[in-house]
Amino acid sequence: MAARPSAPAATPAPAAAAASAAAPAAAKAARKKPWLLIGIAGAVLLICGGTGAWLMLAHNAPKKTAAAAPPPPSGPPLYFPLDPPFVANFEGDQQVRFLQVTAQIMTHDPKTVEALKAADPIIRNDLLLLFSNQKAAELASNAGKEKLRAAALEAVRKVLAANDGKPEKVDAVLFTTFVMQ
């Protein structure tokens, strides 16, 4: 009978050897899993923290725009009169109508006044073409006159830009008389 217990003991010996060999591998895997989880959690925290910081800093940073607000003008306003007044015929209700406009250009920069003087004939030509292409119905309202004034300002700025001036220094085109017949 003593031989019998040794026989069953011999069969578990290979299983025990395999289990004892697997135990260090399982222990190694068990030791690697927490470090792997800690590494993944750290990476996720770094990515989330970096993204959060970038979003907060990007939203709080001053926004740069292409059309940044110009600095406030310094010094008193300077006016460049466009004399003599403009007289243009334009389209009316089946009849020829006349428009007489006296205009002045406002700036705060003395160098711009000199550039306006140098480009006066070109400015007068472009404004005269602009005035003669208007319709009487549009100019009858204040909104139409303001639209014409804005178009005149753009025309003056365009001439200055083409003649090496500083178009941003022209503040306004002002109509001092405006007569339609």
C-alpha positions in Angstrom: 0.0 0.0 0.0 2.8 2.3 0.4 3.4 2.1 -3.3 0.1 3.4 -4.1 0.3 6.7 -2.5 3.6 7.3 -4.3 2.0 6.7 -7.7 -0.6 9.5 -7.4 2.1 11.8 -6.0 4.2 11.3 -9.1 1.5 12.6 -11.4 1.0 15.9 -9.6 4.7 16.6 -9.6 4.8 17.7 -13.3 1.7 19.9 -12.7 3.3 21.4 -9.6 6.5 22.1 -11.5 4.5 23.8 -14.3 2.5 25.8 -11.6 5.7 26.8 -9.9 7.2 27.9 -13.2 4.0 29.9 -14.1 4.0 31.5 -10.7 7.0 33.8 -11.3 5.6 34.7 -14.7 2.3 35.6 -13.2 4.1 37.5 -10.5 6.1 39.4 -13.1 2.9 40.2 -15.0 1.1 41.3 -11.8 4.1 43.6 -11.0 4.0 45.1 -14.6 0.2 45.8 -14.7 0.2 48.5 -12.0 3.1 50.3 -13.6 1.5 50.0 -17.0 -1.8 51.4 -15.6 0.1 54.2 -13.8 1.9 55.1 -17.0 -1.3 55.2 -19.0 -3.1 57.2 -16.4 -0.1 59.7 -16.2 -0.1 60.1 -20.0 -3.9 60.7 -20.1 -3.5 63.3 -17.2 -0.7 65.1 -19.1 -2.7 65.2 -22.3 -5.8 66.4 -20.6 -3.9 69.0 -18.5 -2.0 70.3 -21.6 -5.2 70.5 -23.6 -7.0 72.3 -20.8 -4.2 74.8 -20.3 -4.0 75.5 -24.0 -7.8 76.1 -24.2 -7.7 78.4 -21.2 -4.7 80.4 -22.5 -6.0 80.6 -26.0 -9.4 81.9 -24.8 -7.8 84.5 -22.5 -5.2 85.7 -24.9 -5.9 89.0 -26.7 -7.3 88.3 -30.1 -5.3 89.6 -33.0 -7.5 90.6 -36.0 -6.5 91.7 -39.4 -8.4 94.9 -39.1 -7.0 96.1 -35.8 -8.4 99.2 -34.4 -6.3 102.2 -35.4 -4.7 104.2 -32.7 -6.6 107.3 -31.7 -5.7 110.3 -33.8 -3.3 112.8 -32.2 -3.5 116.5 -32.7 -6.3 118.6 -34.0 -8.2 117.6 -37.2 -6.9 119.1 -40.4 -9.3 119.7 -43.3 -8.3 119.7 -47.0 -10.9 121.5 -49.1 -11.7 120.2 -52.5 -12.3 123.5 -54.3 -14.1 124.4 -56.6 -17.3 122.5 -55.8 -18.2 119.5 -57.8 -21.0 119.9 -60.4 -22.1 116.7 -62.1 -25.1 115.7 -64.1 -26.7 112.4 -63.2 -29.6 110.1 -63.9 -33.0 111.3 -62.8 -36.6 110.5 -63.6 -36.4 110.5 -67.4 -34.5 113.9 -67.2 -31.1 115.2 -66.6 -30.5 116.2 -63.0 -27.6 118.2 -61.5 -25.6 117.6 -58.3 -23.4 120.2 -56.7 -21.2 119.0 -53.8 -18.6 120.8 -51.8 -16.4 118.4 -50.0 -13.5 118.5 -47.5 -11.2 115.7 -46.5 -10.4 115.3 -42.8 -7.1 113.9 -41.4 -5.0 114.4 -38.4 -1.7 113.9 -40.2 0.1 116.9 -41.9 1.9 114.6 -44.3 -1.4 113.3 -45.5 -2.5 116.8 -46.3 0.6 117.2 -48.5 -0.2 113.9 -50.2 -3.8 115.0 -50.8 -2.5 118.3 -52.4 -0.2 116.3 -54.7 -3.0 113.9 -55.7 -5.8 116.6 -55.9 -6.4 116.2 -59.7 -6.7 112.5 -59.5 -9.0 112.7 -56.4 -11.2 115.2 -58.1 -11.5 113.1 -61.2 -12.4 109.9 -59.3 -15.0 111.8 -57.2 -16.5 113.5 -60.2 -17.0 110.0 -61.9 -18.4 108.7 -58.7 -20.9 111.6 -58.3 -22.1 111.4 -61.9 -22.9 107.7 -61.6 -25.5 108.2 -58.9 -29.3 108.0 -59.1 -31.6 110.7 -57.8 -33.8 108.3 -55.9 -30.9 107.0 -53.9 -29.5 110.4 -53.0 -32.9 111.7 -51.8 -32.5 110.0 -48.5 -29.9 110.5 -45.8 -28.9 106.8 -46.0 -28.1 107.4 -49.7 -26.0 110.4 -48.9 -24.1 108.5 -46.2 -23.5 105.7 -48.7 -22.1 108.2 -51.2 -19.9 109.7 -48.5 -18.5 106.3 -47.6 -17.9 105.5 -51.3 -16.1 108.9 -51.6 -13.9 108.0 -48.6 -13.0 104.7 -50.2 -12.2 106.5 -53.5 -9.9 109.0 -51.8 -8.1 106.2 -49.9 -7.7 104.2 -53.1 -6.0 107.2 -54.8 -3.7 107.8 -51.9 -2.7 104.1 -51.8 -1.9 104.2 -55.5 0.2 107.4 -55.0 2.4 106.2 -52.1 0.3 107.9 -49.4 -1.1 106.4 -46.2 -4.8 105.8 -46.9 -5.5 104.8 -43.3 -4.6 108.4 -42.3 -7.7 109.8 -44.1 -10.4 109.9 -41.4 -13.4 111.2 -43.4 -14.8 112.9 -46.4 -17.3 115.6 -45.4 -19.9 117.2 -47.6 -20.2 120.8 -46.7 -22.9 121.6 -49.4 -25.1 119.1 -51.2 -27.5 120.5 -53.8 -29.6 118.4 -56.2 -31.7 120.0 -59.0 
